[in-house]
Amino acid sequence: MANKLKKGDLVEVITGKNKGKQGKIQQVLVKDSRVLVEGVNRVKRHTKPSQKNPQGGIIEKEAPLHISNVMLVDPKTNKGGRVKIVTKGKEKLRVFKKSGSELKA
């Protein structure tokens, strides 16, 4: 199955504690079927002092979400929507099923 989510896409979380939150995709982890979304699913990590972080302490960062828990946001409606991939000539486009608005694939 073709991956319909790309880095930089605006997505909305559809399940879990962060339901309804929107953010841009920072990274797509293809092997694990997960995405890292900016400002969503923040977790706290207790770290020891190291060269990189000499102070140590508690660091808050984003944790990856499963791809099935996010939905691409339609620019027309500003809500999550399902997407199909359509080929126009040699160009592939992602088209929202409800509104018909297009995104580059």
C-alpha positions as CSV (number, residue, x, y, z in Angstrom):
1,M,0.0,0.0,0.0
2,A,1.3,3.5,-0.9
3,N,2.1,5.7,2.1
4,K,-0.3,8.7,1.8
5,L,1.5,10.7,4.6
6,K,4.6,12.8,3.9
7,K,6.9,15.0,5.9
8,G,5.5,18.5,6.3
9,D,1.8,17.4,5.9
10,L,-0.8,18.8,8.3
11,V,-2.5,16.0,10.2
12,E,-5.1,15.6,12.9
13,V,-5.1,13.0,15.7
14,I,-8.3,10.9,15.6
15,T,-7.9,8.7,18.7
16,G,-6.2,8.6,22.1
17,K,-5.4,11.3,24.6
18,N,-4.4,13.8,21.9
19,K,-7.6,13.4,19.9
20,G,-8.5,16.5,17.9
21,K,-5.0,18.1,18.0
22,Q,-3.4,19.1,14.7
23,G,0.3,19.4,13.8
24,K,2.8,19.0,11.0
25,I,4.6,15.7,10.4
26,Q,8.3,16.0,11.4
27,Q,9.3,12.5,10.4
28,V,7.7,9.4,8.9
29,L,9.0,6.1,10.3
30,V,8.1,3.7,7.4
31,K,9.4,0.5,9.0
32,D,7.4,1.0,12.2
33,S,4.3,2.6,10.4
34,R,4.6,5.6,12.7
35,V,4.8,9.4,12.4
36,L,6.3,12.1,14.6
37,V,3.9,15.0,14.8
38,E,5.0,18.5,16.0
39,G,3.5,19.4,19.4
40,V,1.5,16.2,19.8
41,N,2.0,13.1,22.1
42,R,4.6,14.9,24.3
43,V,6.3,12.6,26.8
44,K,8.8,13.2,29.6
45,R,12.2,11.5,29.6
46,H,14.4,11.4,32.6
47,T,18.0,11.7,31.4
48,K,21.4,11.4,33.1
49,P,24.0,14.1,32.6
50,S,26.0,13.6,29.4
51,Q,28.3,15.5,27.0
52,K,25.3,16.6,25.0
53,N,23.2,17.5,28.1
54,P,25.6,18.2,31.0
55,Q,22.7,19.3,33.3
56,G,20.6,16.1,32.9
57,G,17.0,16.2,34.3
58,I,13.6,15.8,32.7
59,I,13.3,16.5,29.0
60,E,9.9,16.8,27.2
61,K,9.8,15.6,23.6
62,E,7.4,14.2,21.0
63,A,6.8,10.4,20.8
64,P,5.8,8.7,17.5
65,L,2.1,7.9,16.8
66,H,0.8,5.0,14.7
67,I,-0.2,6.1,11.2
68,S,-3.7,4.7,11.7
69,N,-4.2,7.2,14.5
70,V,-3.8,10.3,12.3
71,M,-5.7,11.7,9.4
72,L,-4.6,14.2,6.7
73,V,-6.2,17.6,7.1
74,D,-8.2,18.9,4.1
75,P,-7.3,22.5,3.4
76,K,-10.9,23.4,2.3
77,T,-12.7,22.1,5.5
78,N,-9.7,22.2,8.0
79,K,-10.8,18.7,9.2
80,G,-9.4,15.3,8.7
81,G,-10.3,13.4,5.6
82,R,-9.6,10.2,3.6
83,V,-7.3,10.4,0.6
84,K,-7.0,8.5,-2.6
85,I,-4.1,8.6,-5.0
86,V,-4.9,9.7,-8.6
87,T,-2.5,9.8,-11.6
88,K,-2.8,12.7,-13.9
89,G,-0.5,12.1,-16.8
90,K,2.9,11.4,-15.2
91,E,2.0,13.2,-12.0
92,K,0.6,11.5,-8.9
93,L,-1.9,13.5,-6.8
94,R,-3.5,12.9,-3.4
95,V,-7.2,13.8,-3.7
96,F,-9.6,14.1,-0.7
97,K,-12.6,11.8,-1.2
98,K,-15.2,14.2,0.1
99,S,-14.2,17.6,-1.1
100,G,-12.0,16.6,-4.1
101,S,-9.2,19.1,-3.2
102,E,-5.8,18.0,-4.4
103,L,-2.3,17.7,-2.8
104,K,0.9,16.7,-4.5
105,A,1.9,13.1,-3.9
